[in-house]
Amino acid sequence: MEDRAHALVAVAFLLVLSAGAGFAVWWMQAGRPEVNYYYIVSTHGVGGLNPQAAVNYKGIQVGTVQKIGLAPGDPHKVRILVTLVKKAPVTSSTYAKMGSTGLTGMAHVNLEDGGNGKPLKTSRQHPAVIPMRPSTLQQAEQQGTKLLDQARKITTQLSELLH
């Protein structure tokens, strides 16, 4: 009789343990938001950007970077696969810019809206494309390079004029 009682306690323990594990799995799955898939396409460098980097809209994280690679058929473009929560307001006028976080300099993607565009339709099989514009730092770098080129030309012309 005592062996039977131990067996019943062991079975009851296993049932409670299994139910607890099942509840934990269900609870963790229930917390995941539904997401949409998008490609962000850039003709600029994306140095420092890594998979699992944040994608922000107005400073709020709305998604993550899933994969980064060269665009098929055009190695001059970078294609970034991102997942965004379904509530993220992505329209035909939405564009992306690179950003960095504080002192660490961790790269992330900022989404900005250029106006009143129509909602962008997307699917997992055929993600819609969001263009990437150069960040403020990239624009400053381009302007600085142009400025240095102009200074070089002026210096050369002054040198020729004085000789």
N, C-alpha and C positions, 0 to 999 in steps of 0.2 A: 504494500500500500504506500509506503514511504517513497519508493522508486517512482511510483505513478505521480505523486505530488511534486517531486523534483522535475519530472518530465513536463508536467502541466505548467509549472513556474517557468521553465526554460522556454517552452512554446509561447507563453504569454509575453515573456521578455522579448523574444524574437519578433513577435507581431507588433509590439509597441515600438521597437527599434526600427522595423521596416516602415511602419506608418510615419514615424518621425523623419526618416530619411526621405520618404516620398513627399512629405509636406515641405521639407527644406528645398528639394528640387523644384517643386511647384512654385514656392514662394520666390525663389531666385529667378525663375523664368518669367514670372508675372511682372517683375520690376523693369524688364527691358522695354524701352519704347519702340514703337514701330518706326522704321527708317525708310528713307528714299535714297537711291544711289544716283550720284552725279559724277561727271568727269570735269575737272578743272584743267584747262589747257593753257600752257604758258610758252611764250617764245623767249622768256627771260630765265635766268638761273634760279634754282630753288634751293640753294645751298643751306644746309642746316635743317631742312625739313625732313622729318622722319615719319614712318608709319606710326599711327596712334597719336600724332600731333593733333592739337585742338583745331577745330574750325569754329570761328566766332562770328556772331552777327550782333553788331552794336555792343560788343564787349561781353556777350553772353555765349557760353559754349553751346552750340547747336549740333555738333557732330565731330567726327574724327576722320583723319586721313587713314585710308586702308592700304593703298598701294601707290608707289611712285615709279614711273618708268618713262622711256621714250615713246612718243606716239608712233604707232605702227604706220609705216609708209612715209613718215616725215621725221627723221632723226633730229631735226632742228627744233622740235617742239617737245615739251615735257607734258605728260598726261598723268594726272593725279586722280585716283579713284577715292571719293569721299562718301561717307554715309551721313545724312542729316536727318534729324527728327522730322516727322511728317508736318509738324507745326511750323517749321522754319519757312519764312515767307520768301521763297525763291521765285523770281519772275524773269521774264525775258530781258529785263534791264539790270538784273543782278550781275555783279562782277566781283572778282576776287583780287586781293592784294596780299603780299607777304607781310608778316609782322614779326616782331620779336618781343619776348617777355622780359621785362626788367633787367636785373643785373646778370641773370643767367644767359640771356640772349637766346633762349630756346625759341626756335622758329614755329610759327603757327600761321594759319590762313585766316584772313579777315574777309568776310562777305559784306559788300556794300550794295545799296540799291540806287540805281541811277535815275529813277523816276517811276512813272506809272506803267509798268509793263504787265503783260498777261502772265498768269501763273504758268510756270515751266513744267510741261508734262514729261515724266521720266518713268523708267521701269528698271528692274534689276538686269534684264537681258540687254536693254538698249538705254544706258544712262544718258540723260541730257547733258549738254556741254555748257559750262559756265566759263567765260573767258577770264584770263588773268591779266590785269594791268600792272605796269611797273609800280613798285612801292616808292614812297617818298625818297628813301635812301638810294634806290636804283636810279631814280630820276636825277638826284643830286650828283650821283656818280657820272651819269651821262653828260650832264651839264658841265661838271668839272673837267671831264676829258675834252669837251669842245673848247672850254675856256683855255686849257693848257695848249691845245693845238693853235688857237688864235694868238696866244702869247708867244709861242714859238715862231709863228709867221711874222709877227710884228718885230720880234727881236732880230730875225734874219733880215728883214727889210731895212731896219735901222742900221744894222751892221753893214749892209751893202751900201747904204746911203752915205755913211760916214767914211767909208774907205775909198 
